Amino acid sequence: MRRLFSMPLAMLLFAVAPVLAGGAEPALWIVSGQSNACGRAKLIEFAAEPGVTMFDPDRNQFIVAQDPLPGMNTKGMGPWVVAGQHLAKQGTRVQLVGYAMGGRPIAFWHPGQPGDQGLFPRIARAGRKAGVFLWYQGESDAHAGMSTPEYQRQLQQLVGRVRKAAKNREMLAVIVQLGPCTTPGVAGYTSIREAQRRFVASDAHAVLVPALGRTLGDTVHMDSAANLELGAEIARALLRVQYRKEDVNWPGPVLDAAVADGKNRKRVVAHFAEVQELQGAGASDFAILDPEGDIRCTGVAAGSTLVTLDFEREFVEPARLVYGYGTNPKATLMDEAGNRAAAVQVRIVKGASPEDKPTGASRGAGTAE
């Protein structure tokens, strides 16, 4: 089994992640966000699992969770029931409490706004002491061109308010990093993905699960197969981090280093942690951001954990290497277990090339800037 986390993080997980035995209280999750959190995919038939329930605000009680979920403003399928059922099959019962609304910016959840009025009373009624907050939102802010620092600031505030409302300062925040979008002319997805990554990298009780690399049913909403896949990866993340299942292979590849080639200023060697054998590295997923603009990648050669990248021009310092660049990257990079790589940005440094060997990383997000 590969080493998934460094010792400090392993100690952190031991301190904050309760193990739920078969007779213990169910795991309580808060779920929220915009349309992909509501669930917009075509409904598919799969058996209900009595160990997964959802709070129905109209009945004021928990009912067996099936898509479309009550109170989530949807007629379609999302990832939450799938994730819960994976946990239930591992012996952990799950209760969901939530509110979502399509086509809304994060400001919709500011104090006094409709999202706040929809979500927080439900937390007060049925979500106290919840251990997990699952958040899937940001498409509207990407379309509006919100900056990375501003979205990160607002996300920090929202997660802090949810933790306070649930009376759990150490609640694990699971941030679903934005997936692809095929709408022409939209340019804000890279910024929002980076804001989500930076939030997770700077928060001791957060993990990042990418929606990148998964298939769409229209220009922005994941299809049924993508929700099945995302739900399964969310479950792996929670089993590994929240419920300390040491044999679970998660997270996926994490870009954690980029070193300039000393002889070829158009070449960068990138290292991915949390992987033994990279699969699916493509040149179109990479770019360099420097003071003169964006630099397109023209060639890629992948090893087991290293990717050697060639670019159309020499970069100017300071520069960052980006994986998962653009509004609609193919983002096919994954590990040997099928976990997807998140969109990550790292500073390009000078020095010796990283060794092509597995290493550990933090919560699928890389390091904070």
C-alpha positions in Angstrom: 0.0 0.0 0.0 1.4 3.4 -1.0 2.1 6.1 1.7 -0.9 8.5 1.4 -0.1 11.2 3.9 2.9 12.7 5.7 3.2 12.0 9.4 1.8 15.4 10.6 -1.4 14.9 8.6 -1.7 11.3 9.8 -1.5 12.6 13.4 -4.1 15.2 12.5 -6.5 12.6 11.1 -6.0 10.5 14.2 -7.0 13.5 16.3 -10.1 14.7 14.4 -11.6 11.7 12.6 -13.9 9.5 14.7 -14.5 5.9 13.7 -18.1 4.9 13.6 -18.8 1.4 14.7 -21.8 -0.5 13.5 -23.9 0.5 16.5 -22.8 4.1 16.7 -24.7 7.2 15.7 -25.0 7.7 11.9 -22.5 9.9 10.1 -24.2 13.3 9.6 -23.4 15.3 6.4 -24.5 18.8 5.4 -24.8 19.1 1.6 -25.2 22.3 -0.4 -24.2 24.2 -3.5 -25.7 25.1 -6.9 -27.1 23.0 -9.8 -24.6 20.1 -9.7 -25.2 19.9 -6.0 -28.9 19.9 -6.6 -28.4 17.0 -9.1 -29.2 17.6 -12.7 -28.4 14.2 -14.3 -30.9 11.8 -15.7 -32.3 9.5 -13.0 -31.1 6.0 -13.2 -32.4 3.0 -11.2 -30.4 1.6 -8.4 -31.6 0.1 -5.2 -32.4 2.3 -2.2 -30.1 1.8 0.8 -31.9 2.0 4.2 -28.6 3.0 5.8 -28.7 6.3 3.9 -31.4 8.8 4.8 -32.1 12.5 3.9 -33.9 15.1 6.0 -37.2 16.0 4.4 -38.0 19.6 5.5 -41.6 19.2 4.6 -42.1 16.1 6.7 -39.6 17.3 9.3 -38.1 13.8 9.4 -35.4 11.7 7.8 -36.5 9.4 5.0 -34.6 6.8 2.9 -32.4 8.9 0.5 -33.2 8.5 -3.2 -32.7 10.9 -6.1 -34.2 13.4 -6.5 -33.5 14.4 -3.0 -36.1 16.4 -1.0 -35.4 20.0 -0.4 -32.6 20.2 -3.0 -34.7 21.9 -5.8 -34.1 19.2 -8.3 -35.7 16.5 -10.4 -32.4 14.8 -11.2 -29.5 12.8 -9.9 -26.5 14.1 -8.0 -23.5 12.5 -6.3 -24.6 12.6 -2.7 -26.7 9.4 -2.5 -24.0 7.5 -4.4 -21.4 8.6 -1.9 -23.6 7.7 1.1 -24.4 4.3 -0.3 -20.7 3.5 -0.6 -20.2 4.4 3.1 -23.3 2.3 4.1 -21.8 -0.7 2.3 -18.7 -0.3 4.4 -20.8 -0.3 7.6 -21.3 3.4 8.2 -24.9 4.7 8.2 -25.3 8.2 6.7 -27.8 11.0 7.3 -27.9 13.9 4.8 -29.2 17.4 5.6 -29.1 20.1 2.9 -30.3 22.8 0.6 -29.1 23.7 -2.9 -30.2 26.0 -5.7 -29.1 26.1 -9.3 -27.6 29.1 -11.0 -26.6 31.0 -7.9 -23.3 32.6 -6.9 -21.7 32.0 -3.5 -23.1 35.4 -2.3 -26.6 33.6 -2.4 -25.5 32.0 0.9 -24.4 35.2 2.6 -26.2 36.1 5.8 -29.8 37.1 5.2 -29.8 35.9 1.6 -32.1 33.1 0.3 -29.4 30.4 0.4 -28.7 31.3 4.0 -32.4 31.2 4.8 -32.7 27.8 3.0 -29.6 26.1 4.5 -29.0 27.3 8.0 -32.5 26.7 9.5 -32.2 23.1 8.3 -28.8 22.8 10.0 -30.4 24.1 13.2 -33.3 21.6 12.9 -31.4 18.4 11.9 -27.7 19.1 11.3 -26.2 19.9 14.7 -22.9 18.1 15.4 -22.6 17.1 11.7 -19.1 15.8 10.9 -19.0 16.7 7.2 -19.9 19.6 5.0 -20.1 18.8 1.2 -20.0 21.9 -1.0 -20.3 21.9 -4.8 -20.6 25.4 -6.2 -18.7 28.0 -8.2 -19.9 27.8 -11.8 -21.9 31.1 -11.5 -18.9 32.9 -10.0 -16.6 31.5 -12.7 -19.0 32.9 -15.4 -19.0 36.3 -13.6 -15.1 36.4 -13.5 -14.7 36.4 -9.7 -11.1 36.6 -8.6 -9.3 33.7 -6.8 -8.7 35.7 -3.6 -12.3 36.9 -3.4 -13.8 33.5 -3.9 -11.4 31.9 -1.4 -12.4 34.6 1.1 -16.1 34.0 0.7 -15.7 30.3 0.9 -13.7 30.6 4.1 -16.5 32.7 5.6 -19.2 30.2 4.5 -17.4 27.1 5.8 -16.8 28.9 9.1 -20.5 29.8 9.4 -21.5 26.2 8.7 -19.1 24.9 11.3 -20.5 27.3 13.8 -24.1 26.5 13.0 -23.4 22.8 13.3 -21.5 23.4 16.5 -18.5 21.5 15.2 -15.3 23.7 14.7 -13.5 20.7 13.3 -16.1 19.7 10.7 -14.5 18.3 7.6 -15.2 20.4 4.5 -15.3 18.4 1.3 -14.9 20.9 -1.6 -15.8 19.5 -5.0 -13.5 21.3 -7.4 -15.3 22.6 -10.5 -15.5 20.3 -13.5 -15.5 21.2 -17.1 -17.7 23.7 -18.9 -18.2 23.8 -22.7 -19.9 27.2 -22.9 -18.0 29.4 -25.4 -16.2 32.5 -24.1 -16.2 31.7 -20.4 -12.7 32.2 -18.8 -13.2 32.1 -15.1 -13.0 28.4 -14.3 -9.2 28.3 -13.7 -9.5 31.1 -11.1 -12.3 29.4 -9.1 -10.7 26.0 -9.2 -7.5 27.6 -7.8 -9.5 29.4 -5.1 -11.0 26.1 -4.0 -7.6 24.4 -4.0 -6.0 27.2 -1.9 -8.9 27.1 0.6 -8.4 23.3 1.1 -4.6 23.7 1.3 -4.9 26.3 4.0 -7.6 24.6 6.1 -6.6 21.8 8.4 -10.0 20.2 8.2 -10.8 20.2 4.4 -10.2 17.9 1.4 -10.5 18.5 -2.3 -12.3 16.1 -4.7 -12.2 17.1 -8.4 -15.1 17.0 -10.8 -12.6 17.4 -13.6 -12.2 14.6 -16.1 -15.8 13.5 -15.8 -18.5 13.6 -18.5 -21.2 16.2 -19.0 -24.8 15.9 -20.0 -24.9 19.4 -21.3 -22.6 22.4 -21.2 -21.9 22.3 -17.4 -24.0 19.6 -15.6 -22.4 16.2 -15.0 -24.2 13.2 -16.5 -25.3 10.1 -14.6 -22.1 8.2 -15.2 -20.1 11.2 -13.9 -22.2 11.4 -10.7 -21.6 7.7 -10.1 -17.9 8.2 -10.5 -17.7 11.4 -8.4 -19.9 9.9 -5.6 -17.5 7.0 -5.4 -14.5 9.2 -5.2 -16.1 11.4 -2.5 -16.8 8.2 -0.6 -13.1 7.1 -0.9 -12.0 10.5 0.3 -14.3 10.3 3.4 -13.4 6.7 4.1 -9.7 7.5 4.1 -9.7 10.9 5.8 -12.8 11.1 8.0 -13.2 7.4 8.9 -9.5 6.3 8.8 -9.8 3.4 6.5 -6.1 2.8 5.9 -6.6 0.5 3.0 -8.5 3.0 0.8 -6.5 4.3 -2.1 -7.1 8.1 -2.1 -6.3 10.9 -3.1 -5.4 10.9 -6.7 -2.3 12.5 -8.3 -1.4 15.9 -6.8 1.0 18.2 -8.7 3.5 19.2 -6.0 6.6 20.3 -7.7 7.7 22.0 -11.0 11.4 22.4 -11.8 12.9 24.3 -14.7 15.3 22.5 -17.0 18.7 24.1 -16.5 19.6 23.8 -20.2 16.2 24.2 -21.9 14.2 27.2 -20.7 11.1 26.0 -22.6 11.1 22.7 -20.5 9.7 22.0 -17.1 9.7 18.7 -15.1 6.6 18.2 -13.0 6.2 15.8 -10.1 2.9 14.3 -9.0 2.5 12.9 -5.5 0.1 10.2 -4.3 0.6 8.1 -7.4 2.6 5.0 -8.4 1.9 5.0 -12.1 0.5 8.1 -13.9 -2.1 7.5 -16.6 -3.5 9.9 -19.2 -1.1 12.9 -19.1 -1.9 15.3 -22.0 -0.2 18.5 -23.1 -3.4 20.4 -23.5 -4.0 20.2 -19.7 -0.9 22.1 -18.8 0.0 25.8 -19.1 2.5 28.2 -17.5 1.3 31.5 -16.1 4.0 34.2 -16.1 4.1 38.1 -16.1 3.8 38.1 -19.9 0.7 35.9 -20.1 -0.2 32.2 -20.6 2.2 29.8 -22.3 0.8 26.8 -24.1 2.3 23.3 -23.6 3.4 21.7 -26.8 4.7 18.3 -25.7 4.5 15.9 -22.8 6.4 12.8 -21.8 5.2 10.9 -18.7 7.1 8.6 -16.4 5.7 6.9 -13.3 5.4 10.1 -11.2 7.1 12.7 -13.4 5.9 14.6 -16.5 8.4 16.4 -18.7 6.7 19.3 -20.4 7.8 21.5 -23.4 6.3 24.9 -24.0 5.9 27.3 -26.9 8.2 30.0 -25.4 10.6 30.5 -22.5 8.9 31.6 -19.3 9.6 34.8 -17.3 10.0 34.6 -13.6 8.0 34.4 -11.4 6.0 31.7 -13.1 3.5 29.0 -12.1 2.8 25.6 -13.7 -0.9 24.8 -13.9 -2.5 21.4 -14.3 -6.2 21.4 -15.3 -5.9 24.7 -17.1 -8.8 26.4 -18.9 -12.6 26.2 -18.9 -12.8 22.7 -20.5 -9.6 20.7 -20.0 -9.7 17.1 -20.8 -8.1 16.4 -17.4 -7.6 12.7 -18.1 -4.8 12.3 -15.6 -5.4 9.7 -13.0 -3.7 7.2 -10.8 -3.5 3.4 -10.9 -6.8 3.2 -8.9 -8.7 5.6 -11.1 -8.6 8.6 -8.8 -8.7 11.9 -10.8 -6.0 14.6 -10.5 -7.3 18.0 -9.2 -6.4 21.3 -10.8 -3.3 22.6 -9.1 -0.9 25.5 -9.5 2.7 25.4 -8.2 5.6 27.8 -8.6 8.3 26.8 -11.0 11.7 26.7 -9.3 15.3 26.0 -10.3 17.3 23.1 -9.2 17.7 19.3 -9.6 14.9 17.4 -11.2 12.6 15.5 -8.8 13.1 11.8 -8.5 10.6 9.6 -10.3 9.3 7.9 -7.2 6.1 7.9 -5.2 5.6 10.5 -2.4 2.8 11.6 -0.2 0.8 14.8 -0.3 -1.9 16.7 1.7 -5.6 16.1 1.1 -5.5 16.2 -2.7 -4.7 20.0 -2.8 -1.0 20.5 -2.8 0.4 23.4 -0.7 -1.0 26.8 0.1 0.4 30.0 -1.4 
